Amino acid sequence: MSGSDVKMTPMMRQYLEWKNKYPDCLLLFRMGDFYETFFDDARTVSRELDLTLTARDGDKKLPMAGVPYHAVDGYLARLIEKGYRVAICEQMSEPDGRTLVDREVIRVVTPGTWLPEDASLNASLAAVLPGKETWAAAFLAPSSPHVRVALAGPDEILGLITGEAPRELLVPASSCPPALRGGSWSVLELPKSEFSPTSGQSRLAARWGLRDLAPFGLPENDPRIGAAAAAVSYMEETSFSKISHLQGIVCLTSESYLHLDQSAQMNLELLNGGASLFAFLNRCRTTAGRRLLQDWIVRPLRDERAVNRRLDAVEALLAAQNRRDLEEGLACCRDLERSVARLHLGTGGPRDLAAIRDTLSVYPAVFESAAPVRDLVGLPDPALTGELASRLASSLVQSVPRTIGATPLVASGVDEELDSWRSLNDGGQEWLDAYLEKERAATGVSKLKVGYNRVFGFYLELSKGAAAEAKLPDRFERRQTLVNGERFITPELKEYEDRRLSAESHIKDIENRIFDELCQAVMDATAALQQTGQALARLDVLASFADVASVGQYCRPVFSPDRLEIRAGRHPVVEASLRGVPYVPNDLTMDRTRRVGLVTGPNMAGKSTYLRAAAIIQIMAQMGAFVPAEKASLPLVDRLFTRIGARDELSRGNSTFMVEMIETAAILNNATSDSLVILDEVGRGTSTYDGMSIAWAALEYLHGQGGFRPWVLFATHYHELTRLEETLDGLFNLSMAVSEADGEVRFLHHVQEGPADRSYGVEVARLAGLPRVVVRRASELLEKLEGDAPKGRSEAMKPSIQMELFDLEGDRLIDRLSALRPDDMTPKEALDCLYRLTDEARKLRMTP
Ligand SMILES: Nc1ncnc2c1ncn2[C@@H]1O[C@H](COP(=O)(O)OP(=O)(O)OP(=O)(O)O)[C@@H](O)[C@H]1O
């Protein structure tokens, strides 16, 4: 930015002074009804918001772009979305036309801390303090009453961050681990001192009048204190407020929730995408409910009692006759936590008061309809907020303005003085009409008009011709000459104007005072409102679970540490997407003696769906939801790992094989006997021998060699692995049933005990619409291979061919594979070629 060669008016000097204090932010500078930006900020804003770039006073060196103040939220949302931080410089004194208006930056709007009126826009902030082996993290959403902290290995913290999806992530300067870069958040480096647990402890303890943070379970010098302090200070500094709605710190401990790492969340499509578990489960009526549902999905519980409380509530809601009334009541509730927080942050307006009023007014009815689950959900007694509810109901008009002064905010009958000023103001038009008639009669000018503008106030106007003809009395004092007319003021009109303007300013002052009093009353009830808001959100999510369960005829899961049994289980999202085709439910029975299930079967037969269904059912059960099955008896697992598919990772520059190995290693290193491990096609990204050996070794390790025995479901194309059943006593084979008639294969999607009897790659290729010639060639290969295998005549594939195959895709890969001779490879390698043929065929089929 450069202001050096621009004419320096006092106002420009004032602008530059503020801009220099906030060099990393776009500075929105309030000028009357607009927020203006200048210099480079103006260029950025005009580019990002498609605004016209103008020049102040025709001075080309002073580019400027502005947005109207009343619509600023919409523009801010777009800037924040693009990752900008914006400083708001407000007018602090009334313009008088003579002296420079005082201006001050009153807030810095950032992606992680902004809490606009639009309840669909959610921000949250994370602060991470990475240590040698463990990282500390703090999570703070601007509307939340608590800052949540965790201390765990990097993998677990990354999982929490992924679930939380903060918009901004704070780290100590020059110590940001690479894994934290490249996410959907912007990373901001702060001085290391901001993360100090010692000074952090005194700052935080002082805010809640405590000696230390032991009441929150945080011992001295705990790194979590450092992370929490950094997040809280950042929120205070950007909002210029004490964020006094923050009630304390909650520790997230590994024992309290089921840990889902980044890959599990993504592989199982928990939150993101139109076909996510969230999209499927979300029948919430409130924004707070939707927020909480996301939270519950990425952090299911491990405590059986807590899970059962939620399940009890879902069961009671399913049995409730009046669930519809309850849902209708919930649909009228607004986001209490958000509005309360906005008032504390100093950004709240009349609409926040109205949101609280509307929610409190339906709350007693919701409380009544929720009678069977009140205690389970923890709904506070409406009497707690009853007084505030009636005060807001009687004080505010039904439809409140966005800002004070636009239209009435305070209802009539609340304040006598306000009412009397209003009646003066409201009688205004009558007075003006009568006065105009009087002056028309006095002057004989029938076309005399009365008008008002902000510069000249009230005036009488007549055309130039009429002004020249008429003999206007002396009391007509000329105010303004226009092209076609003249404007006058009279002492009587001036006196009226003074009265009217003073009425307006009195009305505004009184409304402001009452607004402030109401805000204070709300803030005094902060804790009760937050409790009510949180309980309503819980009720909303549980009612949503009940809704989903009743439509899909789900069952209540039970928990047992030694049994994982699902009868007639379905993948809820796949089931919903099948449209018309019936979903084939499947069973799964595992116990201490059957811990590792190996699933074989042709491509497209439903192996992945079967594995994912088990994972989703486990997650839903630990969230406290009913599950898509006839019966489910499950252990409460500590972690759920997945290794599913890998091809899309290629675009990130990692080789498929590397990604696979990193993820598999993470699972082998972190799983425990209480974990559920879902492995789909491990060892696919390399040659047959390597891949199968890795899969084999991983299975042995998970089967107990590693010193622990998790629950494992393993899908594979490596038919040879089915023989492991003979040597690993806890391993059992499952396969996808297929029917064959007239050489045609049909997938039944039904899982049966025992291994698949053979590979079906060639048939799948035909189904997928692979060119006939390729299918014929593949059959030849297979026949030859099956004939040759026992004799073991084939040579191992040359490394150069392996490499070549690895790099090819689509038609070229198909051509190359079909040109291979069976003698070029071992039987196992030939099988692998068939699998790849099938894969390519499937991809081609999927490409429009
Ligand atoms: N139980 C089921 N009932 C009905 N349809 C199913 C079922 N399971 C899977 N399908 C359908 O079959 C398709 C393929 O399933 P899935 O991807 O699970 O197969 P797969 O055996 O894992 O294939 P690949 O080995 O190629 O990855 C699914 O997209 C779904 O449409």
The ligand as a Tripos MOL2 file, in Angstrom:
@<TRIPOS>MOLECULE
LIG
   31    33     1     0     0
SMALL
NO_CHARGES

@<TRIPOS>ATOM
      1 N1        -25.9490  -55.6620    0.7120 N.pl3     1 LIG1
      2 C1        -26.1830  -55.0620   -0.4440 C.ar      1 LIG1
      3 N2        -27.4310  -54.9820   -0.9370 N.ar      1 LIG1
      4 C2        -27.6680  -54.3860   -2.1250 C.ar      1 LIG1
      5 N3        -26.7120  -53.8080   -2.8710 N.ar      1 LIG1
      6 C3        -25.4510  -53.8370   -2.4380 C.ar      1 LIG1
      7 C4        -25.1220  -54.4620   -1.2020 C.ar      1 LIG1
      8 N4        -23.7920  -54.3360   -1.0250 N.ar      1 LIG1
      9 C5        -23.3180  -53.6770   -2.0960 C.ar      1 LIG1
     10 N5        -24.2990  -53.3740   -2.9420 N.ar      1 LIG1
     11 C6        -24.1750  -52.6520   -4.2240 C.3       1 LIG1
     12 O1        -23.0040  -53.1160   -4.8790 O.3       1 LIG1
     13 C7        -22.1130  -52.0600   -5.1630 C.3       1 LIG1
     14 C8        -20.6710  -52.5240   -4.9920 C.3       1 LIG1
     15 O2        -20.4140  -52.8340   -3.6530 O.3       1 LIG1
     16 P1        -18.9600  -52.7360   -3.0400 P.3       1 LIG1
     17 O3        -18.2630  -51.5170   -3.5040 O.co2     1 LIG1
     18 O4        -19.1440  -52.9440   -1.6080 O.co2     1 LIG1
     19 O5        -18.2700  -54.0000   -3.7200 O.3       1 LIG1
     20 P2        -16.8050  -54.5870   -3.4930 P.3       1 LIG1
     21 O6        -16.9390  -56.0520   -3.4740 O.co2     1 LIG1
     22 O7        -16.1560  -53.9520   -2.3340 O.co2     1 LIG1
     23 O8        -16.0910  -54.1510   -4.8160 O.3       1 LIG1
     24 P3        -14.5000  -53.9530   -5.0670 P.3       1 LIG1
     25 O9        -13.8510  -55.2090   -4.6440 O.co2     1 LIG1
     26 O10       -14.4450  -53.7210   -6.5260 O.co2     1 LIG1
     27 O11       -14.0940  -52.7570   -4.2600 O.co2     1 LIG1
     28 C9        -22.5230  -50.9860   -4.1660 C.3       1 LIG1
     29 O12       -22.2510  -49.7130   -4.6820 O.3       1 LIG1
     30 C10       -24.0000  -51.1990   -4.0060 C.3       1 LIG1
     31 O13       -24.7110  -50.4950   -4.9920 O.3       1 LIG1
@<TRIPOS>BOND
     1     1     2 1
     2     2     3 ar
     3     2     7 ar
     4     3     4 ar
     5     4     5 ar
     6     5     6 ar
     7     6     7 ar
     8     6    10 ar
     9     7     8 ar
    10     8     9 ar
    11     9    10 ar
    12    10    11 1
    13    11    12 1
    14    11    30 1
    15    12    13 1
    16    13    14 1
    17    13    28 1
    18    14    15 1
    19    15    16 1
    20    16    17 2
    21    16    18 1
    22    16    19 1
    23    19    20 1
    24    20    21 2
    25    20    22 1
    26    20    23 1
    27    23    24 1
    28    24    25 2
    29    24    26 1
    30    24    27 1
    31    28    29 1
    32    28    30 1
    33    30    31 1
@<TRIPOS>SUBSTRUCTURE
     1 LIG1         1 GROUP 0 **** ****
